Amino acid sequence: MAITVTRQTLVDGSRNLVVKHHLVSGAASDVTAQLLTDVSTYVDAPATVKIVRIESASADMDIDLHWDATTDVDILTLPIGEDIYDFSSFGGLINNAGAGITGDIMFSTRGAAADTEATIILFMKKS
């Protein structure tokens, strides 16, 4: 069973995009390359985004983030626990997915149990 993702857009301007994602696993089952953020649904439909900051909290599963492309490119792993990753000092993580790039951000899980929840807040710059 897929993990349900509820999105709350906190900021959707011409340059900045901040989206809170709440993930809930309906069963003890991991997912691979499920959609987290569809950039085309936001103001000015950016081709890609840079990730400037990530705030995450997960009780029971690791979450791998990927740039969507013909062959997805790993961004980073969000481990169990609460974490803040700030990439603003160098302008953010750039989408370098290559062939078949969509601009979207996907996720995969490891260790998802039934009723496992996680929250991911992505602070992004549209490009």
C-alpha positions as CSV (number, residue, x, y, z in Angstrom):
1,M,0.0,0.0,0.0
2,A,1.3,3.4,-0.9
3,I,2.1,6.1,1.7
4,T,-0.5,8.9,1.8
5,V,1.1,12.3,1.3
6,T,-0.8,15.4,2.4
7,R,0.7,18.7,1.2
8,Q,0.3,22.1,2.7
9,T,1.7,25.0,0.7
10,L,3.2,27.6,3.1
11,V,4.8,29.9,0.5
12,D,4.2,30.0,-3.2
13,G,5.7,33.1,-4.7
14,S,7.4,34.0,-7.9
15,R,10.8,32.9,-6.4
16,N,10.3,31.0,-3.1
17,L,8.3,27.8,-2.5
18,V,7.8,26.2,0.9
19,V,5.8,23.0,1.2
20,K,5.0,20.9,4.3
21,H,4.5,17.2,3.5
22,H,2.8,14.9,6.0
23,L,3.4,11.2,5.2
24,V,1.3,8.4,6.7
25,S,1.9,4.7,6.0
26,G,-1.3,2.7,5.9
27,A,0.5,-0.7,6.2
28,A,3.9,-2.1,7.0
29,S,5.2,-1.6,3.5
30,D,8.0,0.6,2.0
31,V,7.5,2.6,-1.2
32,T,10.0,3.3,-4.0
33,A,10.0,6.5,-6.0
34,Q,6.7,7.9,-4.9
35,L,5.9,11.6,-5.8
36,L,6.6,14.0,-3.0
37,T,6.6,17.4,-4.8
38,D,5.2,18.1,-8.3
39,V,6.8,21.5,-9.1
40,S,4.5,22.1,-12.1
41,T,1.5,22.6,-9.8
42,Y,2.9,25.8,-8.3
43,V,2.9,29.5,-9.3
44,D,4.8,30.1,-12.5
45,A,5.3,26.3,-12.9
46,P,9.1,26.2,-12.4
47,A,11.1,23.7,-14.5
48,T,13.2,22.8,-11.4
49,V,13.8,24.0,-7.9
50,K,16.8,24.3,-5.6
51,I,16.4,22.9,-2.1
52,V,17.6,25.5,0.3
53,R,16.5,23.9,3.6
54,I,14.9,20.8,4.9
55,E,13.2,20.2,8.2
56,S,12.1,16.6,8.9
57,A,10.7,14.5,11.7
58,S,10.1,10.7,11.4
59,A,9.5,8.2,14.2
60,D,10.0,4.9,12.5
61,M,11.3,5.1,8.9
62,D,14.2,6.5,6.9
63,I,13.2,8.6,3.9
64,D,15.3,8.9,0.8
65,L,14.7,11.9,-1.4
66,H,15.4,11.8,-5.2
67,W,15.3,14.1,-8.2
68,D,12.9,12.6,-10.7
69,A,14.4,11.7,-14.1
70,T,14.8,8.7,-16.4
71,T,17.1,7.4,-13.7
72,D,16.4,9.1,-10.4
73,V,19.3,10.9,-8.7
74,D,19.6,10.6,-4.9
75,I,19.4,13.9,-3.0
76,L,19.9,12.7,0.6
77,T,18.5,10.4,3.3
78,L,16.4,11.7,6.1
79,P,17.0,9.4,9.0
80,I,14.7,8.5,11.9
81,G,14.4,11.4,14.3
82,E,14.2,15.2,13.9
83,D,16.7,17.0,11.6
84,I,17.3,20.3,10.0
85,Y,19.5,20.6,6.9
86,D,20.5,24.1,5.7
87,F,22.1,24.5,2.3
88,S,21.6,28.3,2.1
89,S,25.3,29.0,2.6
90,F,26.0,27.9,-1.0
91,G,22.7,28.6,-2.7
92,G,20.9,25.3,-2.2
93,L,21.0,21.8,-3.7
94,I,20.7,21.9,-7.5
95,N,18.7,19.4,-9.5
96,N,21.3,17.7,-11.6
97,A,19.2,14.7,-12.6
98,G,20.2,14.8,-16.3
99,A,18.2,12.8,-19.0
100,G,14.5,12.8,-18.5
101,I,14.5,15.5,-15.8
102,T,11.0,16.5,-14.6
103,G,11.9,18.9,-11.8
104,D,9.8,16.8,-9.4
105,I,11.0,15.4,-6.0
106,M,10.3,11.8,-5.3
107,F,10.8,9.7,-2.1
108,S,11.4,6.1,-1.0
109,T,11.1,4.7,2.5
110,R,12.9,2.1,4.6
111,G,11.4,0.6,7.7
112,A,7.8,1.9,7.3
113,A,5.5,0.2,9.7
114,A,1.7,0.4,9.8
115,D,0.5,3.9,10.8
116,T,4.0,5.3,10.6
117,E,4.1,9.1,10.2
118,A,6.7,11.6,9.1
119,T,6.7,15.3,8.3
120,I,9.0,17.0,5.7
121,I,9.2,20.7,5.1
122,L,11.0,21.7,2.0
123,F,12.2,25.3,1.5
124,M,12.9,25.8,-2.2
125,K,13.9,28.4,-4.8
126,K,12.3,28.2,-8.1
127,S,14.5,28.1,-11.2
